[in-house]
Amino acid sequence: MKRLRLCCLLSLALGATPTLAAESPDPAAIDAVVMRAMESWHVPGVAVAIVRDGDVLYLKGHGVKSLDADGPVSPDTLFPVGSCTKQFTTTVMATLADDGKLAWDDPVRQHLPYFHLGDPLADKDVRLRDLVCHRTGLAPHDLLWYRAPWPPEEVVRRAGLLPLDKPFRTAFQYQSTMFTAAGLAAAAAADQPWQDLVQKRLFDPLGMTASCFTTTAAAKAADRAAGHRLNRVGKPEVVDYYPQEVPDPAGSIQSTARDLGKWAMFQLGDGRWDGKRIVSAANLAETHTPQMAVRLEGLERELHPDATLMSYGMAWVIEDYRGVGLCSHAGAIDGFRVHITLVPEKQIGIVILCNLQRTRMNLALSNTLVDLLLGLPRNDWNGLLGEAIRKAEAADAEKARERESHHVRDTAPTRELAAYTGEYEHPAYGTVRVTLEKGALVWTWNHWNTPLEHYQDDTFTAPLEAIGSPQITFALDADKNVRAMKASPPLNVEFRRK
């Protein structure tokens, strides 16, 4: 049965689509493509699954699980999948929609009474669908959840205390906490924890026996990848695991290429698996249907040069690619990046798991594999996307130089350091403590703790590379009393002094 026709809406106007190569590619050709991508992007290890027409075409690991220990990557090596977790949340919501326990356009507070948005209009009318297509108007605010001390329910409550950055339903802004809220709403509708729903309705029927929901569970696996990052000289080095000890519908699933190959085949089908109906074709298809336009500009334009239209479904990015429609999604967390791509018209699914953070290898490799499988003219995606990243980094460096050109050096704080000490509060982000230790101001927020480096006047830098080294500017009143502290992006909020 032909499925996911809606992804093709993006490519109907593009003319004839290419014909799938009659012969399956030689596995050695796929090996070569993968190894070339790993070398180009300095990736230690990759696991790849390719499915087509309900069969596994390719399933293999390459490279090593860790540069600090022996052991090759295998199809059964466990990786965190990051935001690809979101697909499981919307699919389990689709099963609940089949059961009549929820509807996509139910008001969120029908299922999650404590949910709010910081705008009266949005707060009154926000629906489940809004949460899972990133159109609430709330900016990412990733530091509300990243290494935060609060459980998912508390993060959702705190998000409601933030002002919206865009008018409701007018712009795509990637927002993970809204997906956490959607998963909690699904759990409330079913009167079951989110992880139990996914386990019983998806993992168990699909035979995804290696997949789990936390790093605590993943730590018990004998075959587990370690994360890496590129150091200052461009060499990969091992990083600590990002702790995901509480199941989170936005990003805590851990899985393998073997399990996710099954997931891709299921997503390409009509909602049945081994002859049993898991979800209706209509509600599964709804998750792949365009819901919110994504503007193709800036880096996104450079990374998707062949796309003419891009939109977000419900945990899937939908775009046209060289005459065919794609549904895809990436996932990232400390040390890792993953990518799942579906070519519904051709019944092809590609899963790529790698143990290097922030790399764009996954997208380059996915595009190269699609070209290979469809018999399309080859592009050097490693080179094209690598150049796009270099251009973006050069632009960022130029902006940094421009900002630095306004840096007035050799200034001093307008008050003695002790005057800046105290507790500063924000309704969502909590309390920052500024203390004076050994003649230097020390900034403490959640588990982050660092001496502040004076920049100019009443502005200091918190040298925390993991959260972007925000600048901290103290605001003084007319009597030169310190009244507030403004943190630059990525925090970008003002803490009021107690």
C-alpha positions as CSV (number, residue, x, y, z in Angstrom):
1,M,0.0,0.0,0.0
2,K,1.4,3.4,-1.0
3,R,2.1,5.5,2.1
4,L,3.1,8.9,3.2
5,R,1.8,10.6,0.0
6,L,1.7,13.9,1.9
7,C,5.5,14.1,1.9
8,C,5.3,14.2,-1.9
9,L,3.2,17.4,-1.8
10,L,6.5,19.3,-1.6
11,S,7.7,17.7,-4.9
12,L,4.7,17.4,-7.1
13,A,5.6,20.6,-8.9
14,L,9.2,19.5,-9.5
15,G,8.6,17.4,-12.5
16,A,9.5,13.7,-13.0
17,T,11.2,12.0,-10.1
18,P,14.3,9.9,-10.7
19,T,14.0,6.2,-11.0
20,L,15.4,4.0,-8.3
21,A,18.4,2.0,-9.4
22,A,17.2,-1.5,-10.3
23,E,20.2,-3.0,-8.6
24,S,21.0,-2.7,-5.0
25,P,24.3,-0.8,-4.4
26,D,27.3,-3.0,-3.7
27,P,27.8,-3.0,0.1
28,A,31.4,-2.1,-0.6
29,A,30.2,1.1,-2.2
30,I,28.3,2.0,0.9
31,D,31.3,1.1,3.0
32,A,33.4,3.5,1.0
33,V,30.9,6.3,1.3
34,V,30.7,5.9,5.0
35,M,34.4,5.7,5.5
36,R,35.0,8.8,3.3
37,A,32.4,10.8,5.4
38,M,34.0,9.7,8.7
39,E,37.5,10.7,7.4
40,S,36.2,14.1,6.1
41,W,34.5,15.0,9.4
42,H,37.0,13.3,11.9
43,V,34.3,11.0,13.3
44,P,35.5,8.1,15.5
45,G,32.5,5.8,15.0
46,V,29.3,5.4,13.0
47,A,26.5,2.9,12.9
48,V,24.3,2.8,9.7
49,A,21.1,1.1,8.9
50,I,19.5,1.3,5.4
51,V,16.0,-0.2,4.8
52,R,14.1,-0.4,1.5
53,D,10.7,-2.0,0.6
54,G,10.4,-3.6,4.1
55,D,13.8,-5.2,4.1
56,V,17.2,-4.4,5.6
57,L,19.5,-3.4,2.8
58,Y,22.5,-2.5,5.0
59,L,23.3,-2.8,8.7
60,K,26.8,-2.2,9.8
61,G,29.1,-0.4,12.3
62,H,32.3,1.5,11.4
63,G,35.1,2.8,13.4
64,V,35.4,2.7,17.2
65,K,33.0,3.2,20.1
66,S,35.7,5.2,22.0
67,L,39.1,6.6,21.3
68,D,40.0,5.8,24.9
69,A,39.2,2.0,24.7
70,D,39.2,-0.8,22.3
71,G,36.0,-2.0,20.6
72,P,34.4,-1.5,17.2
73,V,31.0,0.1,16.6
74,S,28.5,-2.6,15.8
75,P,24.8,-2.6,14.7
76,D,24.0,-3.2,18.3
77,T,26.1,-0.4,19.8
78,L,23.9,1.9,22.0
79,F,23.7,5.6,21.2
80,P,21.6,8.4,22.7
81,V,19.3,9.6,19.9
82,G,18.6,13.1,21.3
83,S,15.7,14.8,19.6
84,C,14.8,11.8,17.5
85,T,13.0,10.8,20.7
86,K,10.4,13.3,19.6
87,Q,9.2,11.0,16.8
88,F,8.4,8.4,19.5
89,T,6.4,10.9,21.4
90,T,4.2,12.0,18.5
91,T,3.8,8.4,17.3
92,V,2.6,7.3,20.7
93,M,0.2,10.3,20.7
94,A,-1.1,9.1,17.4
95,T,-2.0,5.7,19.0
96,L,-3.8,7.6,21.8
97,A,-5.7,9.6,19.2
98,D,-6.8,6.3,17.7
99,D,-8.1,5.2,21.1
100,G,-10.0,8.5,21.6
101,K,-7.9,9.4,24.6
102,L,-6.7,12.6,23.0
103,A,-7.0,14.6,19.8
104,W,-4.3,16.6,18.1
105,D,-6.3,19.8,18.6
106,D,-7.2,19.3,22.2
107,P,-6.4,22.3,24.5
108,V,-3.2,21.4,26.3
109,R,-4.8,22.1,29.7
110,Q,-7.5,19.5,29.1
111,H,-4.7,17.0,29.8
112,L,-2.1,19.0,31.6
113,P,-3.8,21.5,33.9
114,Y,-0.6,23.2,35.1
115,F,0.6,24.0,31.5
116,H,0.8,27.8,30.7
117,L,2.3,30.1,28.2
118,G,3.5,33.6,29.0
119,D,1.0,35.4,26.7
120,P,-2.8,35.6,27.4
121,L,-3.9,34.8,23.9
122,A,-1.5,31.9,23.4
123,D,-2.2,30.6,26.9
124,K,-6.0,30.6,26.3
125,D,-5.8,28.7,23.0
126,V,-2.7,26.5,22.9
127,R,-3.3,23.0,21.5
128,L,-1.4,19.8,21.6
129,R,-0.6,20.2,17.9
130,D,1.1,23.6,18.6
131,L,3.5,21.9,21.1
132,V,4.8,19.4,18.6
133,C,5.4,21.6,15.6
134,H,7.3,24.4,17.4
135,R,4.9,27.3,16.9
136,T,4.0,28.4,20.4
137,G,6.1,31.6,20.1
138,L,8.5,30.6,22.8
139,A,12.2,30.7,21.9
140,P,14.4,27.6,22.6
141,H,15.5,28.5,26.1
142,D,17.6,25.3,26.1
143,L,19.3,26.3,29.4
144,L,16.0,25.8,31.1
145,W,16.5,22.1,30.6
146,Y,20.2,21.5,29.7
147,R,21.9,20.3,32.9
148,A,19.1,21.9,34.9
149,P,18.3,20.5,38.4
150,W,14.5,20.4,37.8
151,P,12.5,17.4,36.8
152,P,10.6,17.6,33.4
153,E,7.3,18.7,35.1
154,E,9.0,21.6,36.8
155,V,10.8,22.7,33.6
156,V,7.4,22.8,31.9
157,R,6.0,24.9,34.7
158,R,8.9,27.3,34.6
159,A,8.6,27.7,30.8
160,G,5.1,29.2,31.4
161,L,6.8,32.1,33.2
162,L,8.8,33.2,30.2
163,P,7.5,35.8,27.7
164,L,7.0,34.7,24.1
165,D,9.6,35.8,21.6
166,K,7.3,35.7,18.6
167,P,3.5,36.1,18.2
168,F,1.7,32.8,18.7
169,R,1.6,30.5,15.6
170,T,3.5,33.0,13.4
171,A,7.0,31.5,13.4
172,F,8.9,28.2,13.7
173,Q,11.1,28.2,16.8
174,Y,12.6,24.9,17.9
175,Q,11.5,24.4,21.4
176,S,12.2,21.1,23.2
177,T,10.3,21.8,26.5
178,M,7.1,22.0,24.5
179,F,7.7,18.3,23.4
180,T,8.3,17.4,27.1
181,A,4.9,18.9,27.8
182,A,3.3,17.0,25.0
183,G,4.7,13.7,26.3
184,L,3.4,14.6,29.8
185,A,0.0,15.4,28.4
186,A,0.0,12.0,26.6
187,A,0.9,10.3,29.8
188,A,-1.9,12.1,31.6
189,A,-4.4,11.2,28.9
190,A,-3.5,7.6,29.1
191,D,-3.0,7.5,32.9
192,Q,0.4,5.9,32.2
193,P,4.0,7.2,32.4
194,W,5.3,8.3,29.0
195,Q,8.0,5.7,29.0
196,D,5.5,2.9,29.7
197,L,3.4,4.0,26.8
198,V,6.4,4.0,24.4
199,Q,7.6,0.7,25.7
200,K,4.3,-1.1,25.4
201,R,2.9,0.6,22.3
202,L,6.1,0.9,20.2
203,F,9.3,-0.8,21.5
204,D,7.6,-4.1,22.4
205,P,5.5,-4.6,19.2
206,L,8.4,-3.6,17.0
207,G,11.0,-5.8,18.8
208,M,13.2,-2.8,19.7
209,T,14.7,-4.9,22.5
210,A,17.9,-2.8,23.0
211,S,16.3,0.6,23.3
212,C,15.8,2.3,26.7
213,F,14.9,5.7,28.2
214,T,17.8,6.9,30.4
215,T,21.5,6.9,30.6
216,T,21.1,5.0,33.8
217,A,19.6,2.1,31.9
218,A,22.1,2.5,29.0
219,A,25.0,2.2,31.4
220,K,24.1,-1.4,31.9
221,A,24.7,-2.2,28.2
222,A,27.9,-4.0,27.3
223,D,27.9,-2.4,23.8
224,R,27.7,1.3,24.3
225,A,29.3,4.2,22.4
226,A,31.3,7.0,24.1
227,G,30.8,10.6,23.0
228,H,33.5,12.8,21.5
229,R,34.1,16.4,20.5
230,L,36.7,18.1,18.5
231,N,39.3,19.9,20.6
232,R,40.9,23.2,19.8
233,V,43.2,21.7,17.2
234,G,40.4,19.7,15.5
235,K,41.1,16.3,16.9
236,P,38.4,14.2,18.5
237,E,38.5,13.6,22.3
238,V,36.2,11.7,24.6
239,V,33.6,13.7,26.6
240,D,31.6,12.7,29.6
241,Y,28.1,11.4,29.0
242,Y,25.3,13.9,29.4
243,P,23.2,12.5,32.3
244,Q,19.7,11.7,31.3
245,E,18.5,9.9,34.4
246,V,14.8,10.8,34.1
247,P,12.8,9.8,31.0
248,D,12.1,12.8,28.9
249,P,9.7,12.8,25.9
250,A,11.9,15.5,24.2
251,G,15.2,13.6,24.1
252,S,16.2,10.8,26.4
253,I,15.8,7.6,24.3
254,Q,18.9,5.5,23.8
255,S,18.9,3.1,20.8
256,T,20.9,1.1,18.2
257,A,21.1,1.0,14.4
258,R,19.4,-2.4,14.4
259,D,16.4,-1.2,16.5
260,L,16.1,2.1,14.5
261,G,16.2,0.2,11.3
262,K,12.9,-1.4,12.4
263,W,11.6,2.1,13.4
264,A,12.4,3.4,10.0
265,M,10.6,0.5,8.3
266,F,7.6,1.0,10.5
267,Q,7.5,4.8,9.8
268,L,7.5,3.9,6.0
269,G,4.5,1.6,6.4
270,D,0.8,2.1,7.0
271,G,0.9,1.7,10.8
272,R,1.0,-2.1,10.9
273,W,3.8,-4.4,12.0
274,D,4.0,-8.1,11.5
275,G,0.3,-8.0,10.4
276,K,-0.8,-6.2,13.6
277,R,-2.2,-2.7,13.6
278,I,0.0,-0.4,15.8
279,V,-1.5,2.9,14.7
280,S,-3.9,4.0,12.1
281,A,-2.5,5.0,8.7
282,A,-4.3,8.4,9.0
283,N,-2.8,9.4,12.4
284,L,0.7,8.1,11.5
285,A,0.5,10.1,8.3
286,E,-0.6,13.2,10.2
287,T,2.8,13.2,11.9
288,H,4.5,13.5,8.5
289,T,2.2,16.2,7.2
290,P,3.5,19.8,6.9
291,Q,2.3,21.9,9.9
292,M,4.6,24.9,10.1
293,A,6.7,26.5,7.4
294,V,10.5,26.7,8.0
295,R,12.3,29.6,6.4
296,L,15.1,28.6,4.2
297,E,17.6,31.3,5.0
298,G,21.0,31.7,6.6
299,L,22.8,28.4,7.4
300,E,19.7,26.3,6.7
301,R,19.7,27.6,3.1
302,E,23.4,26.7,2.8
303,L,22.8,23.2,4.2
304,H,19.9,22.4,2.0
305,P,20.8,23.9,-1.4
306,D,18.4,21.7,-3.3
307,A,15.3,22.4,-1.2
308,T,12.7,24.8,-2.5
309,L,10.3,24.2,0.4
310,M,10.8,23.1,4.0
311,S,8.3,22.6,6.8
312,Y,8.0,20.9,10.1
313,G,5.4,18.2,10.6
314,M,5.2,16.6,14.1
315,A,8.7,15.6,14.9
316,W,9.7,15.4,11.2
317,V,11.3,17.9,8.9
318,I,9.7,17.7,5.5
319,E,11.4,19.0,2.4
320,D,11.9,18.4,-1.3
321,Y,15.3,17.0,-2.4
322,R,16.3,16.7,-6.1
323,G,12.9,15.7,-7.2
324,V,11.7,13.6,-4.2
325,G,10.2,14.3,-0.8
326,L,12.1,13.6,2.4
327,C,11.0,13.3,6.0
328,S,13.9,13.5,8.3
329,H,15.0,14.6,11.8
330,A,18.3,15.0,13.6
331,G,19.2,14.5,17.2
332,A,22.1,15.8,19.2
333,I,23.4,15.7,22.8
334,D,26.9,16.0,24.3
335,G,29.3,13.8,22.3
336,F,26.7,12.5,19.8
337,R,24.7,13.3,16.7
338,V,22.1,11.1,14.9
339,H,20.0,11.4,11.8
340,I,17.0,9.5,10.5
341,T,15.9,10.1,6.9
342,L,12.8,8.7,5.1
343,V,12.2,8.7,1.3
344,P,8.6,7.7,1.4
345,E,8.0,7.6,-2.4
346,K,10.9,5.1,-2.7
347,Q,10.3,3.2,0.6
348,I,13.8,4.0,1.7
349,G,14.9,4.7,5.3
350,I,18.4,5.7,6.5
351,V,19.6,5.7,10.1
352,I,23.0,7.2,11.0
353,L,24.3,7.2,14.5
354,C,27.7,8.8,15.2
355,N,29.8,9.6,18.3
356,L,30.9,13.1,17.6
357,Q,29.0,16.2,18.7
358,R,28.0,19.1,16.5
359,T,29.2,17.4,13.3
360,R,27.2,17.8,10.1
361,M,28.6,14.5,8.8
362,N,25.2,12.8,9.3
363,L,23.4,15.2,6.9
364,A,26.2,14.9,4.4
365,L,26.2,11.1,4.6
366,S,22.5,10.9,4.4
367,N,22.4,13.0,1.2
368,T,25.2,10.9,-0.3
369,L,23.4,7.7,0.5
370,V,20.1,9.0,-1.0
371,D,22.0,9.9,-4.2
372,L,23.6,6.5,-4.3
373,L,20.3,4.6,-3.7
374,L,18.4,6.7,-6.2
375,G,21.0,6.6,-8.9
376,L,21.3,10.4,-8.9
377,P,24.3,12.4,-10.1
378,R,26.8,12.5,-7.2
379,N,27.5,15.7,-5.2
380,D,30.5,16.1,-2.9
381,W,28.3,16.6,0.2
382,N,31.2,16.4,2.6
383,G,32.9,19.3,0.8
384,L,29.7,21.3,0.2
385,L,28.5,21.2,3.7
386,G,32.0,21.5,5.2
387,E,32.3,24.7,3.2
388,A,28.9,25.9,4.5
389,I,30.0,25.4,8.0
390,R,33.3,27.2,7.5
391,K,31.5,30.2,6.0
392,A,29.1,30.2,9.0
393,E,32.0,30.0,11.4
394,A,33.8,32.8,9.6
395,A,30.7,35.0,9.8
396,D,30.4,34.3,13.5
397,A,34.1,35.2,14.0
398,E,33.5,38.4,12.1
399,K,30.6,39.3,14.3
400,A,32.7,38.6,17.4
401,R,35.5,40.9,16.0
402,E,32.9,43.6,15.4
403,R,31.7,43.3,19.0
404,E,35.2,43.3,20.3
405,S,36.0,46.5,18.4
406,H,33.6,48.3,20.8
407,H,35.4,46.8,23.8
408,V,36.7,49.7,25.9
409,R,39.8,48.3,27.6
410,D,41.4,49.3,30.9
411,T,38.1,50.3,32.5
412,A,37.2,49.4,36.1
413,P,33.9,48.4,37.7
414,T,32.0,51.5,38.8
415,R,31.5,49.9,42.3
416,E,33.7,48.0,44.6
417,L,33.3,44.2,43.9
418,A,31.5,43.6,47.2
419,A,28.6,45.8,45.9
420,Y,27.8,43.2,43.2
421,T,27.4,40.3,45.6
422,G,24.1,38.9,46.5
423,E,21.3,36.7,45.2
424,Y,19.6,37.5,41.9
425,E,16.3,35.9,40.9
426,H,14.4,35.1,37.7
427,P,10.9,33.5,37.9
428,A,11.8,30.7,35.4
429,Y,15.6,30.4,35.7
430,G,15.8,30.6,39.5
431,T,18.5,32.1,41.6
432,V,22.0,33.2,40.7
433,R,24.4,33.8,43.6
434,V,27.3,36.2,43.2
435,T,30.0,35.9,45.9
436,L,33.4,37.5,46.5
437,E,36.1,34.9,46.9
438,K,39.9,35.6,47.1
439,G,39.4,39.0,45.5
440,A,37.2,37.9,42.6
441,L,33.5,37.7,41.9
442,V,32.2,34.1,41.6
443,W,29.0,33.4,39.7
444,T,26.9,30.3,40.7
445,W,23.7,29.2,38.9
446,N,22.4,25.7,39.2
447,H,25.5,23.5,39.1
448,W,27.6,26.1,37.1
449,N,30.2,27.8,39.1
450,T,32.9,30.1,37.8
451,P,34.9,33.3,38.7
452,L,33.8,36.3,36.7
453,E,36.3,37.9,34.4
454,H,36.0,41.7,34.2
455,Y,35.2,42.9,30.6
456,Q,34.4,46.6,30.9
457,D,32.6,48.9,33.3
458,D,29.9,46.8,35.0
459,T,30.1,43.9,32.5
460,F,31.8,40.7,33.3
461,T,32.2,37.4,31.4
462,A,31.3,34.0,32.8
463,P,33.9,31.7,31.1
464,L,31.7,28.7,30.7
465,E,32.3,27.3,27.2
466,A,29.5,24.7,27.6
467,I,26.8,27.4,27.8
468,G,28.4,30.0,25.5
469,S,30.4,32.1,28.0
470,P,27.6,34.6,28.6
471,Q,28.4,38.2,29.5
472,I,27.0,39.4,32.8
473,T,26.0,43.1,33.0
474,F,25.0,44.6,36.3
475,A,22.4,47.4,36.2
476,L,22.7,50.2,38.8
477,D,19.9,52.6,39.9
478,A,20.3,56.4,40.2
479,D,21.9,55.9,43.6
480,K,24.4,53.5,42.1
481,N,22.9,50.6,44.0
482,V,23.1,47.3,42.0
483,R,19.5,46.3,41.2
484,A,19.7,43.6,38.5
485,M,21.9,41.4,36.4
486,K,21.4,40.9,32.7
487,A,22.9,37.7,31.1
488,S,23.5,37.8,27.4
489,P,22.5,34.9,25.1
490,P,22.2,32.0,25.4
491,L,20.6,32.8,28.8
492,N,19.3,36.2,27.6
493,V,17.3,37.0,30.7
494,E,17.5,39.5,33.5
495,F,17.8,38.4,37.1
496,R,16.5,40.9,39.7
497,R,18.4,41.4,42.9
498,K,16.7,40.2,46.0
